[in-house]
Amino acid sequence: AFDTETTSTEIKDATLVGFSFSYELKKAFYCPLISQGKEYLKLDDVLALFRDYFSTGYLKLIGQNIKYDIELLNKYKVSVNNILFDTMIASWLIDSNSGQYSLDELASRYLAYDTIHFDDVVKKGEDFSSVSVEDALSYSGEDSDLTFRLYKFFDGLLEEKGLKKVFEQYELPLIEVLISMER
């Protein structure tokens, strides 16, 4: 599972300030690029690594609203060629009547988990680059961990409900189509 942290929810205004990932239940990692004015990792080095792993399809990506993360990476000339799962899309396919597909809502509904909210770590009028590394680790790491847990849960539920084929053959490919259309 992969998640980016940025300075804005609008792609055109967003700058990558960190990212998190998880590949094991209840375990996640956060990599800060910028935190409280200090540079931790060089953007060019991180982007080169992303190109090696995401553009080649070496890694399969899981995300919550992965379209945003892909659009952000595309902005930095990184293509993503192996989307495995999007928990937001899966939750919509499983229950299109709920109208609530945020990670906070899905974690509460399906995992009985109360999340750290964005407003709890980002002060009013500031963006994610102002968050301490410790708080960013807790917040972003939780996002990736919960996304991975939801993937495990929804993957089985899609199979059980006979929706796996629709999800894989129709819904996931539409992500790239929507990105192209919006671009």
Contacts in CASP RR format, 6 or more apart in sequence:
PFRMAT RR
TARGET T0000
AUTHOR 0000-0000-0000
METHOD contacts of the structure
MODEL  1
AFDTETTSTEIKDATLVGFSFSYELKKAFYCPLISQGKEYLKLDDVLALF
RDYFSTGYLKLIGQNIKYDIELLNKYKVSVNNILFDTMIASWLIDSNSGQ
YSLDELASRYLAYDTIHFDDVVKKGEDFSSVSVEDALSYSGEDSDLTFRL
YKFFDGLLEEKGLKKVFEQYELPLIEVLISMER
1 21 0 8 1.000
1 22 0 8 1.000
1 23 0 8 1.000
1 28 0 8 1.000
1 61 0 8 1.000
1 62 0 8 1.000
1 63 0 8 1.000
1 64 0 8 1.000
1 144 0 8 1.000
1 145 0 8 1.000
1 147 0 8 1.000
1 148 0 8 1.000
1 151 0 8 1.000
2 19 0 8 1.000
2 20 0 8 1.000
2 21 0 8 1.000
2 61 0 8 1.000
2 62 0 8 1.000
2 63 0 8 1.000
2 66 0 8 1.000
2 69 0 8 1.000
2 144 0 8 1.000
3 19 0 8 1.000
3 20 0 8 1.000
3 21 0 8 1.000
3 63 0 8 1.000
3 64 0 8 1.000
3 69 0 8 1.000
3 140 0 8 1.000
3 141 0 8 1.000
3 143 0 8 1.000
3 144 0 8 1.000
3 147 0 8 1.000
4 16 0 8 1.000
4 18 0 8 1.000
4 19 0 8 1.000
4 68 0 8 1.000
4 69 0 8 1.000
4 72 0 8 1.000
4 73 0 8 1.000
5 16 0 8 1.000
5 17 0 8 1.000
5 18 0 8 1.000
5 19 0 8 1.000
5 20 0 8 1.000
5 128 0 8 1.000
5 131 0 8 1.000
5 136 0 8 1.000
5 139 0 8 1.000
5 140 0 8 1.000
6 14 0 8 1.000
6 15 0 8 1.000
6 16 0 8 1.000
6 17 0 8 1.000
6 18 0 8 1.000
6 72 0 8 1.000
6 127 0 8 1.000
6 128 0 8 1.000
7 13 0 8 1.000
7 14 0 8 1.000
7 15 0 8 1.000
7 17 0 8 1.000
7 127 0 8 1.000
7 128 0 8 1.000
7 129 0 8 1.000
8 14 0 8 1.000
8 15 0 8 1.000
8 127 0 8 1.000
9 68 0 8 1.000
11 68 0 8 1.000
11 71 0 8 1.000
11 72 0 8 1.000
11 75 0 8 1.000
14 72 0 8 1.000
14 75 0 8 1.000
15 129 0 8 1.000
16 33 0 8 1.000
16 43 0 8 1.000
16 46 0 8 1.000
16 72 0 8 1.000
16 76 0 8 1.000
17 32 0 8 1.000
17 33 0 8 1.000
17 34 0 8 1.000
17 35 0 8 1.000
17 127 0 8 1.000
17 128 0 8 1.000
17 129 0 8 1.000
18 30 0 8 1.000
18 31 0 8 1.000
18 32 0 8 1.000
18 33 0 8 1.000
18 34 0 8 1.000
18 41 0 8 1.000
18 128 0 8 1.000
18 136 0 8 1.000
18 140 0 8 1.000
19 30 0 8 1.000
19 31 0 8 1.000
19 33 0 8 1.000
19 46 0 8 1.000
19 140 0 8 1.000
20 28 0 8 1.000
20 29 0 8 1.000
20 30 0 8 1.000
20 31 0 8 1.000
20 137 0 8 1.000
20 140 0 8 1.000
20 141 0 8 1.000
20 143 0 8 1.000
20 144 0 8 1.000
21 28 0 8 1.000
21 29 0 8 1.000
21 31 0 8 1.000
21 144 0 8 1.000
22 28 0 8 1.000
22 29 0 8 1.000
22 141 0 8 1.000
22 144 0 8 1.000
22 145 0 8 1.000
22 147 0 8 1.000
22 148 0 8 1.000
23 148 0 8 1.000
24 148 0 8 1.000
25 145 0 8 1.000
25 148 0 8 1.000
25 149 0 8 1.000
25 152 0 8 1.000
26 145 0 8 1.000
26 149 0 8 1.000
27 145 0 8 1.000
28 140 0 8 1.000
28 141 0 8 1.000
28 142 0 8 1.000
28 144 0 8 1.000
28 145 0 8 1.000
28 148 0 8 1.000
29 141 0 8 1.000
29 144 0 8 1.000
30 133 0 8 1.000
30 136 0 8 1.000
30 137 0 8 1.000
30 140 0 8 1.000
30 141 0 8 1.000
31 40 0 8 1.000
31 41 0 8 1.000
31 46 0 8 1.000
32 40 0 8 1.000
32 41 0 8 1.000
32 133 0 8 1.000
32 136 0 8 1.000
33 39 0 8 1.000
33 40 0 8 1.000
33 41 0 8 1.000
33 42 0 8 1.000
33 43 0 8 1.000
33 46 0 8 1.000
34 40 0 8 1.000
34 129 0 8 1.000
35 129 0 8 1.000
35 131 0 8 1.000
35 132 0 8 1.000
35 133 0 8 1.000
35 136 0 8 1.000
36 129 0 8 1.000
36 130 0 8 1.000
36 131 0 8 1.000
36 132 0 8 1.000
36 133 0 8 1.000
37 129 0 8 1.000
40 133 0 8 1.000
43 76 0 8 1.000
47 76 0 8 1.000
47 77 0 8 1.000
47 78 0 8 1.000
50 73 0 8 1.000
50 76 0 8 1.000
50 78 0 8 1.000
51 77 0 8 1.000
51 78 0 8 1.000
51 79 0 8 1.000
52 58 0 8 1.000
53 59 0 8 1.000
54 61 0 8 1.000
54 73 0 8 1.000
54 78 0 8 1.000
54 79 0 8 1.000
54 80 0 8 1.000
54 81 0 8 1.000
54 82 0 8 1.000
55 78 0 8 1.000
55 79 0 8 1.000
55 80 0 8 1.000
55 81 0 8 1.000
56 81 0 8 1.000
57 80 0 8 1.000
57 81 0 8 1.000
57 82 0 8 1.000
58 82 0 8 1.000
59 82 0 8 1.000
60 82 0 8 1.000
60 83 0 8 1.000
60 84 0 8 1.000
61 69 0 8 1.000
61 80 0 8 1.000
61 82 0 8 1.000
61 83 0 8 1.000
61 84 0 8 1.000
61 85 0 8 1.000
62 84 0 8 1.000
62 85 0 8 1.000
62 86 0 8 1.000
62 87 0 8 1.000
62 147 0 8 1.000
62 148 0 8 1.000
62 151 0 8 1.000
63 69 0 8 1.000
63 85 0 8 1.000
63 86 0 8 1.000
63 87 0 8 1.000
63 88 0 8 1.000
63 147 0 8 1.000
63 151 0 8 1.000
64 86 0 8 1.000
64 87 0 8 1.000
64 88 0 8 1.000
64 103 0 8 1.000
64 106 0 8 1.000
64 143 0 8 1.000
64 146 0 8 1.000
64 147 0 8 1.000
64 150 0 8 1.000
65 86 0 8 1.000
65 88 0 8 1.000
66 83 0 8 1.000
66 86 0 8 1.000
66 88 0 8 1.000
66 175 0 8 1.000
67 86 0 8 1.000
67 175 0 8 1.000
67 178 0 8 1.000
67 179 0 8 1.000
69 80 0 8 1.000
70 80 0 8 1.000
70 83 0 8 1.000
70 175 0 8 1.000
70 176 0 8 1.000
70 179 0 8 1.000
71 179 0 8 1.000
71 182 0 8 1.000
73 79 0 8 1.000
73 80 0 8 1.000
74 80 0 8 1.000
74 179 0 8 1.000
74 183 0 8 1.000
83 172 0 8 1.000
83 175 0 8 1.000
83 176 0 8 1.000
84 151 0 8 1.000
85 151 0 8 1.000
85 154 0 8 1.000
85 155 0 8 1.000
85 172 0 8 1.000
86 171 0 8 1.000
86 172 0 8 1.000
86 175 0 8 1.000
87 103 0 8 1.000
87 106 0 8 1.000
87 147 0 8 1.000
87 150 0 8 1.000
87 151 0 8 1.000
87 154 0 8 1.000
88 101 0 8 1.000
88 103 0 8 1.000
88 106 0 8 1.000
89 167 0 8 1.000
89 171 0 8 1.000
89 172 0 8 1.000
89 175 0 8 1.000
90 150 0 8 1.000
90 151 0 8 1.000
90 154 0 8 1.000
90 155 0 8 1.000
90 157 0 8 1.000
90 158 0 8 1.000
90 167 0 8 1.000
91 98 0 8 1.000
91 101 0 8 1.000
91 106 0 8 1.000
91 110 0 8 1.000
91 150 0 8 1.000
91 154 0 8 1.000
92 101 0 8 1.000
93 158 0 8 1.000
93 163 0 8 1.000
93 166 0 8 1.000
93 167 0 8 1.000
93 171 0 8 1.000
94 154 0 8 1.000
94 157 0 8 1.000
94 158 0 8 1.000
94 161 0 8 1.000
94 163 0 8 1.000
98 105 0 8 1.000
98 109 0 8 1.000
100 106 0 8 1.000
100 109 0 8 1.000
103 115 0 8 1.000
103 143 0 8 1.000
103 146 0 8 1.000
103 147 0 8 1.000
103 150 0 8 1.000
104 115 0 8 1.000
104 117 0 8 1.000
106 146 0 8 1.000
106 150 0 8 1.000
107 113 0 8 1.000
107 114 0 8 1.000
107 115 0 8 1.000
107 146 0 8 1.000
107 150 0 8 1.000
108 114 0 8 1.000
108 115 0 8 1.000
110 150 0 8 1.000
110 153 0 8 1.000
110 154 0 8 1.000
111 146 0 8 1.000
111 149 0 8 1.000
111 150 0 8 1.000
111 153 0 8 1.000
113 146 0 8 1.000
115 142 0 8 1.000
115 146 0 8 1.000
116 138 0 8 1.000
116 139 0 8 1.000
116 142 0 8 1.000
118 139 0 8 1.000
120 139 0 8 1.000
121 131 0 8 1.000
121 135 0 8 1.000
121 136 0 8 1.000
121 138 0 8 1.000
121 139 0 8 1.000
122 128 0 8 1.000
122 130 0 8 1.000
122 131 0 8 1.000
123 130 0 8 1.000
128 136 0 8 1.000
131 139 0 8 1.000
155 164 0 8 1.000
156 164 0 8 1.000
158 164 0 8 1.000
158 167 0 8 1.000
END
